Amino acid sequence: MSVVTSLRVPALAAIAALTLAACASESADEAGSSSTASAEPTTEATATAAAESAETPTEVTVATAQGDVTVPFNPQTVVVFEHGILDTIQTLGASENVAGVPHHALPEYLSADFETSTENTGTLFEPDYEAINAVEPDLIIVGGRSAATLPEMEEIAPTIDLSFDWGSAAFQESFVRNTTSLGQIFGAEEDAQAALDEVTAKVQATAASAAEAGPGIVVMTSGGELSAYGPSEEGRYDFVYNLLGVEPAADQIAIDSHGDAISFEYLADLDPELLIVLDRDAAIGTEGAEAAQAILDNDLVNGTTAVANDDVLYADTANWYLSFGGLTSVNAIVDEVSSLVE
């Protein structure tokens, strides 16, 4: 072999080696680029999922009748022992989260949604604790008639008291508090606030009309007897006077859940220009009870200015007596009074 040839072979070998190394490097770079490119979407998706997870709480602290309480966020298995609260949960679109309610005295607009889809957990006064345990709730809500059962309920699952208070100022505060808390619990805060704003506007409009409508009174029939509700800081239907603006035809003397007992003669002497009538027996389904309209159909009542001018409201008592405080029921009540005072 010549010298030239002997020099050329190592040189060619070196060039070949360099060329192979370069190709290998380029292949590695391309593979790395391809790997990086394919990994970028996965990294972004993971980051987005992590961010969303961080934004979604597992718990939320809400205001209740017993103070602030921390409860599960968006609980999937809820037992509710307050029809007004059940009403608001329905309005906020969280009906599917409710697993158990007392089927006792459910207003028709609630029974259609909950009577077949939920476990019957007793009555508003007497819970069926065995049925509640069987549901395995992650949240229980009591209020009003069931508030006294809070200690027993807390032994089963996290429990909050969302009772509604009486008297205009106290009711307004509890209504806003309970609606806001439910919005927080079920991730529907904006819907809850929009609903509160709507009710506030309707209340203000009704009060403006009521100012010119004349004095009125709320009466209830039950078991053939008659009782009245006047304005009072602790009165059950004080909101009619001090929120909806109806001028009271009489004061309320005794503070009782069923009002002050009155006679037909008293109502005739009072001679209200507006009369709001609640039929308790119809609301709770008392069999064989005489209807409010029949009870009040006598010469004494028919001689009042309210009856003469056809300014009598026979209210949907289920809203006033059973599911009072719910978004749907409160809207319906305001609409009824508005139609009376316009």
PAVEXBA-713115 format. One record per residue (C-alpha): residue number from 1; residue in one letter; x, y, z. Coordinates in Angstrom, 3 decimals, m for minus. Each point is the difference from the previous one (the first is absolute). Example, Ala and Ser with C-alpha at 12.3 -4.5 7.8 and 13.67 -1.06 7.14 Angstrom:
2
+-----+---+----------+----------+----------+
|   k | r |       c1 |       c2 |       c3 |
+-----+---+----------+----------+----------+
|   1 | A |   12.300 |   m4.500 |    7.800 |
|   2 | S |    1.370 |    3.440 |   m0.660 |
+-----+---+----------+----------+----------+
//
This chain:
342
+-----+---+----------+----------+----------+
|   k | r |       c1 |       c2 |       c3 |
+-----+---+----------+----------+----------+
|   1 | M |    0.000 |    0.000 |    0.000 |
|   2 | S |    1.285 |    3.471 |   m0.888 |
|   3 | V |    0.527 |    2.694 |    2.535 |
|   4 | V |   m2.809 |    2.012 |   m1.495 |
|   5 | T |   m2.339 |   m2.936 |    0.335 |
|   6 | S |    1.034 |   m0.740 |    3.543 |
|   7 | L |   m0.701 |    3.618 |    1.017 |
|   8 | R |   m3.311 |    0.143 |   m1.845 |
|   9 | V |   m1.555 |   m3.016 |    1.752 |
|  10 | P |    0.235 |    1.382 |    3.564 |
|  11 | A |   m1.198 |    3.378 |   m1.274 |
|  12 | L |   m3.027 |   m1.542 |   m1.662 |
|  13 | A |   m0.705 |   m2.021 |    3.122 |
|  14 | A |    0.159 |    3.132 |    2.091 |
|  15 | I |   m2.359 |    1.864 |   m2.347 |
|  16 | A |   m2.433 |   m2.909 |    0.051 |
|  17 | A |    0.077 |   m0.092 |    3.751 |
|  18 | L |   m0.667 |    3.731 |    0.212 |
|  19 | T |   m2.829 |   m0.325 |   m2.514 |
|  20 | L |   m1.622 |   m2.826 |    1.960 |
|  21 | A |    0.336 |    1.958 |    3.224 |
|  22 | A |   m1.629 |    3.030 |   m1.584 |
|  23 | C |   m2.868 |   m2.082 |   m1.328 |
|  24 | A |   m0.479 |   m1.575 |    3.369 |
|  25 | S |   m0.034 |    3.431 |    1.643 |
|  26 | E |   m2.545 |    1.326 |   m2.487 |
|  27 | S |   m2.190 |   m3.072 |    0.532 |
|  28 | A |    0.210 |    0.503 |    3.743 |
|  29 | D |   m0.896 |    3.685 |   m0.348 |
|  30 | E |   m2.971 |   m0.833 |   m2.230 |
|  31 | A |   m1.145 |   m2.691 |    2.396 |
|  32 | G |    0.437 |    2.386 |    2.907 |
|  33 | S |   m1.914 |    2.731 |   m1.822 |
|  34 | S |   m2.755 |   m2.427 |   m0.879 |
|  35 | S |   m0.131 |   m1.250 |    3.589 |
|  36 | T |   m0.088 |    3.526 |    1.344 |
|  37 | A |   m2.714 |    1.020 |   m2.443 |
|  38 | S |   m2.152 |   m2.981 |    0.893 |
|  39 | A |    0.597 |    0.558 |    3.706 |
|  40 | E |   m1.004 |    3.670 |   m0.008 |
|  41 | P |   m3.795 |   m0.594 |   m0.314 |
|  42 | T |    0.149 |   m2.604 |    2.756 |
|  43 | T |    1.851 |    2.445 |    2.241 |
|  44 | E |   m2.539 |    2.777 |   m0.745 |
|  45 | A |   m2.950 |   m2.316 |    0.605 |
|  46 | T |    1.497 |   m1.140 |    3.277 |
|  47 | A |    0.580 |    3.587 |    1.060 |
|  48 | T |   m3.575 |    0.966 |   m0.925 |
|  49 | A |   m1.427 |   m2.965 |    1.901 |
|  50 | A |    2.140 |    0.858 |    3.004 |
|  51 | A |   m1.147 |    3.627 |   m0.111 |
|  52 | E |   m3.654 |   m0.996 |   m0.241 |
|  53 | S |    0.458 |   m2.430 |    2.872 |
|  54 | A |    1.610 |    2.717 |    2.084 |
|  55 | E |   m2.916 |    2.369 |   m0.741 |
|  56 | T |   m2.668 |   m2.537 |    1.012 |
|  57 | P |   m0.254 |   m0.177 |    3.790 |
|  58 | T |   m0.799 |   m3.156 |    1.894 |
|  59 | E |   m1.557 |    1.969 |    2.863 |
|  60 | V |   m1.709 |    3.338 |    0.432 |
|  61 | T |   m0.782 |    2.055 |    3.106 |
|  62 | V |   m3.543 |    1.393 |    0.043 |
|  63 | A |   m2.168 |    2.071 |    2.319 |
|  64 | T |   m2.763 |   m1.877 |    1.827 |
|  65 | A |   m2.508 |    0.655 |    2.771 |
|  66 | Q |    2.631 |   m1.387 |    2.397 |
|  67 | G |    2.945 |    2.014 |   m1.364 |
|  68 | D |    2.605 |   m0.796 |   m2.654 |
|  69 | V |    0.431 |   m3.703 |   m0.795 |
|  70 | T |    2.369 |   m1.789 |   m2.387 |
|  71 | V |   m1.730 |   m2.614 |   m2.176 |
|  72 | P |    0.816 |   m2.067 |   m3.110 |
|  73 | F |   m0.086 |    1.971 |   m3.264 |
|  74 | N |   m2.623 |   m1.227 |   m2.498 |
|  75 | P |   m1.074 |   m2.999 |    2.127 |
|  76 | Q |   m1.508 |   m2.772 |   m2.101 |
|  77 | T |   m2.210 |   m1.660 |    2.628 |
|  78 | V |   m2.005 |    2.552 |    1.987 |
|  79 | V |   m2.879 |   m0.484 |    2.440 |
|  80 | V |   m2.228 |    3.075 |    0.448 |
|  81 | F |   m2.442 |    0.569 |    2.876 |
|  82 | E |   m1.315 |    3.453 |   m0.920 |
|  83 | H |   m2.383 |    0.462 |   m2.926 |
|  84 | G |    1.013 |    3.625 |   m0.575 |
|  85 | I |    3.622 |   m1.102 |   m0.358 |
|  86 | L |   m1.045 |   m2.842 |   m2.313 |
|  87 | D |   m1.813 |    2.606 |   m2.107 |
|  88 | T |    3.166 |    2.095 |   m0.393 |
|  89 | I |    2.150 |   m3.042 |   m0.798 |
|  90 | Q |   m2.477 |   m0.847 |   m2.757 |
|  91 | T |    0.056 |    3.568 |   m1.313 |
|  92 | L |    3.812 |    0.011 |   m0.093 |
|  93 | G |    0.022 |   m3.187 |   m2.098 |
|  94 | A |    1.411 |   m2.385 |    2.603 |
|  95 | S |   m2.989 |   m2.360 |    0.355 |
|  96 | E |    2.061 |   m3.013 |   m1.054 |
|  97 | N |    2.219 |    0.451 |    3.050 |
|  98 | V |   m2.936 |   m0.621 |    2.359 |
|  99 | A |   m0.298 |   m3.635 |    1.079 |
| 100 | G |   m2.450 |    0.219 |    2.905 |
| 101 | V |   m2.835 |    2.261 |    1.213 |
| 102 | P |   m3.078 |   m0.396 |    2.195 |
| 103 | H |   m2.839 |   m0.679 |   m2.434 |
| 104 | H |   m2.272 |    1.346 |    2.729 |
| 105 | A |   m1.895 |    3.173 |   m1.030 |
| 106 | L |    1.994 |    0.567 |   m3.192 |
| 107 | P |   m1.573 |    2.764 |   m2.101 |
| 108 | E |   m1.093 |   m1.247 |   m3.418 |
| 109 | Y |    2.701 |    1.872 |   m1.908 |
| 110 | L |    2.638 |   m1.772 |    2.123 |
| 111 | S |   m1.626 |   m3.433 |    0.200 |
| 112 | A |    0.004 |   m0.283 |   m3.791 |
| 113 | D |    3.787 |    0.256 |    0.028 |
| 114 | F |    0.991 |   m1.730 |    3.241 |
| 115 | E |   m2.660 |   m2.499 |    1.110 |
| 116 | T |    1.078 |   m2.731 |   m2.420 |
| 117 | S |    3.693 |    0.866 |   m0.284 |
| 118 | T |    0.898 |    0.109 |    3.703 |
| 119 | E |   m0.134 |   m2.212 |    3.068 |
| 120 | N |   m2.810 |    0.865 |    2.417 |
| 121 | T |    1.830 |    1.009 |    3.182 |
| 122 | G |   m2.955 |    0.393 |    2.356 |
| 123 | T |   m1.910 |    3.175 |    0.820 |
| 124 | L |    1.110 |    3.561 |    0.657 |
| 125 | F |   m0.461 |   m0.662 |    3.731 |
| 126 | E |    0.994 |   m3.673 |    0.249 |
| 127 | P |    2.998 |   m1.017 |   m2.139 |
| 128 | D |    0.441 |   m3.624 |   m1.023 |
| 129 | Y |    3.620 |   m0.381 |    1.108 |
| 130 | E |    0.277 |   m3.502 |   m1.425 |
| 131 | A |   m0.986 |    1.272 |   m3.445 |
| 132 | I |    2.410 |    2.923 |    0.304 |
| 133 | N |    2.879 |   m2.323 |    0.912 |
| 134 | A |   m0.832 |   m2.239 |   m2.942 |
| 135 | V |    0.366 |    2.921 |   m2.404 |
| 136 | E |    3.560 |    0.611 |    1.290 |
| 137 | P |   m0.186 |    3.783 |   m0.479 |
| 138 | D |    3.021 |    2.249 |   m0.267 |
| 139 | L |   m2.108 |    2.982 |    1.175 |
| 140 | I |   m3.230 |    0.416 |    1.993 |
| 141 | I |   m1.939 |    3.284 |    0.094 |
| 142 | V |   m2.543 |    0.704 |    2.738 |
| 143 | G |   m2.029 |    3.092 |    0.766 |
| 144 | G |   m3.147 |    1.313 |    1.614 |
| 145 | R |   m2.113 |   m2.955 |    1.107 |
| 146 | S |    3.010 |   m2.372 |   m0.077 |
| 147 | A |    2.679 |    2.269 |    1.506 |
| 148 | A |   m0.215 |   m1.729 |    3.392 |
| 149 | T |    1.286 |   m3.235 |   m1.572 |
| 150 | L |    3.395 |    1.546 |   m0.864 |
| 151 | P |    1.993 |   m1.914 |    2.695 |
| 152 | E |   m1.357 |   m3.380 |   m1.123 |
| 153 | M |    0.568 |    0.833 |   m3.674 |
| 154 | E |    3.607 |    1.009 |    0.651 |
| 155 | E |    0.701 |   m3.544 |    1.193 |
| 156 | I |   m0.871 |   m1.241 |   m3.491 |
| 157 | A |    1.636 |    2.601 |   m2.283 |
| 158 | P |    1.048 |    3.672 |   m0.155 |
| 159 | T |   m3.156 |    1.988 |    0.765 |
| 160 | I |   m0.966 |    3.666 |   m0.285 |
| 161 | D |   m3.002 |    1.954 |    1.261 |
| 162 | L |   m1.515 |    2.260 |   m2.667 |
| 163 | S |   m3.057 |    1.141 |    1.932 |
| 164 | F |   m1.943 |    3.079 |   m1.085 |
| 165 | D |   m0.701 |    2.669 |    2.613 |
| 166 | W |   m3.258 |    1.893 |    0.523 |
| 167 | G |   m0.455 |    3.756 |   m0.025 |
| 168 | S |    0.827 |    2.032 |   m3.115 |
| 169 | A |    3.610 |    0.917 |    0.760 |
| 170 | A |    0.898 |   m3.431 |    1.384 |
| 171 | F |   m1.755 |   m1.827 |   m2.815 |
| 172 | Q |    1.678 |    2.114 |   m2.655 |
| 173 | E |    3.411 |   m0.666 |    1.547 |
| 174 | S |   m0.571 |   m3.761 |    0.264 |
| 175 | F |   m1.464 |   m0.188 |   m3.513 |
| 176 | V |    3.075 |    1.665 |   m1.508 |
| 177 | R |    2.349 |   m2.045 |    2.206 |
| 178 | N |   m1.563 |   m3.354 |   m0.852 |
| 179 | T |   m0.249 |    0.696 |   m3.723 |
| 180 | T |    3.598 |    1.202 |   m0.134 |
| 181 | S |    1.262 |   m3.000 |    1.991 |
| 182 | L |   m1.776 |   m2.461 |   m2.284 |
| 183 | G |    1.503 |    1.760 |   m3.001 |
| 184 | Q |    3.446 |   m0.451 |    1.532 |
| 185 | I |   m0.578 |   m3.644 |    0.882 |
| 186 | F |   m1.195 |   m0.987 |   m3.480 |
| 187 | G |    2.260 |    2.279 |   m2.049 |
| 188 | A |   m2.894 |    2.231 |   m1.088 |
| 189 | E |    0.937 |    3.304 |    1.624 |
| 190 | E |   m0.775 |    2.149 |   m3.043 |
| 191 | D |   m3.426 |   m1.622 |   m0.452 |
| 192 | A |   m0.770 |    0.481 |    3.688 |
| 193 | Q |    0.909 |    3.696 |   m0.117 |
| 194 | A |   m1.985 |    0.569 |   m3.198 |
| 195 | A |   m3.051 |   m1.628 |    1.625 |
| 196 | L |    0.362 |    2.204 |    3.091 |
| 197 | D |    0.261 |    3.101 |   m2.166 |
| 198 | E |   m3.193 |   m1.004 |   m1.828 |
| 199 | V |   m1.927 |   m0.490 |    3.245 |
| 200 | T |    1.253 |    3.324 |    1.383 |
| 201 | A |   m1.237 |    1.887 |   m3.073 |
| 202 | K |   m3.426 |   m1.675 |    0.218 |
| 203 | V |   m0.308 |    0.764 |    3.716 |
| 204 | Q |    0.770 |    3.663 |   m0.581 |
| 205 | A |   m2.551 |    0.250 |   m2.812 |
| 206 | T |   m2.674 |   m1.719 |    2.108 |
| 207 | A |    0.651 |    2.278 |    2.982 |
| 208 | A |   m0.409 |    3.055 |   m2.215 |
| 209 | S |   m3.417 |   m1.233 |   m1.159 |
| 210 | A |   m1.090 |   m1.073 |    3.499 |
| 211 | A |    0.547 |    3.520 |    1.336 |
| 212 | E |   m3.176 |    1.106 |   m1.802 |
| 213 | A |   m2.090 |   m3.131 |    0.493 |
| 214 | G |   m1.455 |    0.531 |    3.482 |
| 215 | P |    0.287 |   m1.933 |    3.288 |
| 216 | G |   m0.050 |   m3.774 |    0.014 |
| 217 | I |    0.488 |   m3.056 |    2.172 |
| 218 | V |    1.195 |   m3.596 |   m0.312 |
| 219 | V |   m2.372 |   m2.631 |    1.408 |
| 220 | M |    0.275 |   m3.786 |    0.206 |
| 221 | T |   m2.706 |   m2.630 |    0.268 |
| 222 | S |    0.696 |   m3.282 |    1.782 |
| 223 | G |   m2.477 |   m2.511 |    1.376 |
| 224 | G |   m2.852 |    2.413 |   m0.627 |
| 225 | E |    1.672 |    2.671 |    2.151 |
| 226 | L |    1.330 |    3.390 |   m1.080 |
| 227 | S |    3.235 |    1.726 |    0.990 |
| 228 | A |    1.744 |    3.195 |   m1.086 |
| 229 | Y |    3.571 |    1.142 |   m0.542 |
| 230 | G |    0.848 |    3.651 |    0.483 |
| 231 | P |    3.374 |    1.742 |   m0.213 |
| 232 | S |    2.609 |   m0.975 |    2.580 |
| 233 | E |    3.777 |   m0.172 |    0.189 |
| 234 | E |   m0.389 |   m3.703 |    0.743 |
| 235 | G |   m3.139 |   m0.630 |   m2.026 |
| 236 | R |   m0.258 |   m2.855 |   m2.465 |
| 237 | Y |   m1.439 |    2.139 |   m2.792 |
| 238 | D |    1.385 |    3.357 |    1.011 |
| 239 | F |    1.630 |    0.180 |   m3.439 |
| 240 | V |   m3.428 |    0.687 |   m1.543 |
| 241 | Y |   m0.047 |    3.328 |    1.811 |
| 242 | N |    3.617 |    1.028 |    0.438 |
| 243 | L |    1.452 |   m1.347 |   m3.257 |
| 244 | L |   m2.915 |   m0.143 |   m2.428 |
| 245 | G |   m1.459 |    3.227 |    1.313 |
| 246 | V |   m3.581 |   m0.959 |    0.885 |
| 247 | E |   m1.373 |    2.471 |    2.543 |
| 248 | P |   m0.988 |   m2.037 |    3.097 |
| 249 | A |   m3.677 |    0.108 |    0.879 |
| 250 | A |    0.823 |   m1.204 |    3.538 |
| 251 | D |    2.949 |   m0.732 |    2.228 |
| 252 | Q |    0.952 |   m3.506 |    1.063 |
| 253 | I |   m0.262 |   m0.434 |    3.754 |
| 254 | A |    1.151 |   m3.562 |    0.627 |
| 255 | I |    2.980 |   m1.527 |   m1.799 |
| 256 | D |   m1.002 |   m3.501 |   m1.021 |
| 257 | S |    0.726 |   m2.215 |   m2.973 |
| 258 | H |   m3.717 |   m0.168 |   m0.753 |
| 259 | G |   m0.800 |    3.679 |    0.614 |
| 260 | D |   m2.482 |    1.640 |    2.347 |
| 261 | A |   m3.404 |   m1.657 |    0.283 |
| 262 | I |   m2.721 |    2.316 |   m1.287 |
| 263 | S |   m3.752 |   m0.142 |   m0.641 |
| 264 | F |   m2.044 |    0.851 |   m3.058 |
| 265 | E |   m1.415 |    2.941 |    1.970 |
| 266 | Y |    3.519 |    1.320 |    0.554 |
| 267 | L |    0.745 |   m0.226 |   m3.712 |
| 268 | A |   m3.230 |    1.786 |   m0.841 |
| 269 | D |    0.765 |    2.831 |    2.467 |
| 270 | L |    3.557 |    0.259 |   m1.319 |
| 271 | D |   m1.344 |    0.314 |   m3.565 |
| 272 | P |    3.292 |   m0.422 |   m1.885 |
| 273 | E |    0.309 |    1.208 |   m3.577 |
| 274 | L |    2.343 |   m2.876 |   m0.846 |
| 275 | L |   m0.340 |   m3.571 |    1.244 |
| 276 | I |    2.644 |   m2.710 |   m0.416 |
| 277 | V |   m1.310 |   m3.453 |    0.907 |
| 278 | L |    2.087 |   m3.090 |    0.754 |
| 279 | D |   m1.623 |   m3.449 |    0.204 |
| 280 | R |    2.204 |   m2.083 |    2.302 |
| 281 | D |   m2.154 |   m3.128 |   m0.289 |
| 282 | A |    0.333 |    0.028 |   m3.787 |
| 283 | A |    3.772 |    0.476 |    0.249 |
| 284 | I |    0.600 |   m2.949 |    2.311 |
| 285 | G |   m2.664 |   m2.216 |   m1.567 |
| 286 | T |   m2.459 |   m0.276 |    2.905 |
| 287 | E |   m2.698 |   m2.424 |   m1.092 |
| 288 | G |   m3.586 |    1.191 |    0.139 |
| 289 | A |    0.956 |    3.547 |    0.973 |
| 290 | E |   m2.203 |    2.855 |   m1.086 |
| 291 | A |    1.631 |    2.272 |   m2.573 |
| 292 | A |    0.926 |    3.559 |    0.949 |
| 293 | Q |   m2.405 |    1.487 |   m2.530 |
| 294 | A |   m2.893 |   m1.913 |    1.524 |
| 295 | I |    0.993 |    0.995 |    3.541 |
| 296 | L |    0.124 |    3.692 |   m0.919 |
| 297 | D |   m3.202 |   m0.068 |   m2.034 |
| 298 | N |   m2.293 |    1.698 |    2.496 |
| 299 | D |   m1.767 |    3.342 |    0.357 |
| 300 | L |    2.568 |    1.452 |    2.386 |
| 301 | V |    2.986 |   m0.600 |   m2.268 |
| 302 | N |   m1.910 |    0.703 |   m3.203 |
| 303 | G |   m0.847 |    3.418 |    1.361 |
| 304 | T |    3.634 |    1.121 |    0.147 |
| 305 | T |    1.442 |    2.474 |   m2.489 |
| 306 | A |    2.530 |   m2.597 |   m1.159 |
| 307 | V |   m2.694 |   m2.470 |   m1.044 |
| 308 | A |   m2.244 |    2.687 |   m1.461 |
| 309 | N |    2.834 |    1.259 |   m2.222 |
| 310 | D |    1.251 |   m3.512 |   m0.805 |
| 311 | D |    3.346 |    0.777 |    1.623 |
| 312 | V |    0.390 |   m3.426 |    1.606 |
| 313 | L |    2.984 |   m2.255 |   m0.675 |
| 314 | Y |   m0.493 |   m3.702 |    0.673 |
| 315 | A |    3.694 |   m0.777 |    0.003 |
| 316 | D |    1.817 |   m3.162 |   m1.003 |
| 317 | T |    0.606 |   m0.893 |    3.630 |
| 318 | A |    2.585 |   m2.684 |   m0.778 |
| 319 | N |    2.386 |    2.792 |   m1.017 |
| 320 | W |   m0.776 |    2.099 |    3.072 |
| 321 | Y |   m0.102 |   m2.807 |    2.552 |
| 322 | L |    2.006 |   m3.019 |   m1.200 |
| 323 | S |    2.776 |    1.160 |   m2.332 |
| 324 | F |    0.245 |    3.587 |    1.223 |
| 325 | G |    3.458 |    1.458 |   m0.658 |
| 326 | G |    0.752 |   m1.835 |   m3.238 |
| 327 | L |    0.782 |    1.991 |   m3.127 |
| 328 | T |   m3.035 |   m1.337 |   m1.854 |
| 329 | S |   m2.396 |    0.393 |    2.922 |
| 330 | V |    1.132 |    3.534 |    0.852 |
| 331 | N |   m0.344 |    1.073 |   m3.627 |
| 332 | A |   m3.499 |   m1.487 |   m0.100 |
| 333 | I |   m0.982 |    1.749 |    3.251 |
| 334 | V |    1.216 |    3.374 |   m1.252 |
| 335 | D |   m1.879 |   m0.523 |   m3.271 |
| 336 | E |   m3.215 |   m0.808 |    1.895 |
| 337 | V |    0.201 |    3.078 |    2.200 |
| 338 | S |    0.958 |    2.111 |   m2.998 |
| 339 | S |   m3.147 |   m1.116 |   m1.849 |
| 340 | L |   m2.088 |    0.954 |    3.050 |
| 341 | V |    1.380 |    3.517 |    0.468 |
| 342 | E |    0.260 |    1.069 |   m3.652 |
+-----+---+----------+----------+----------+
//
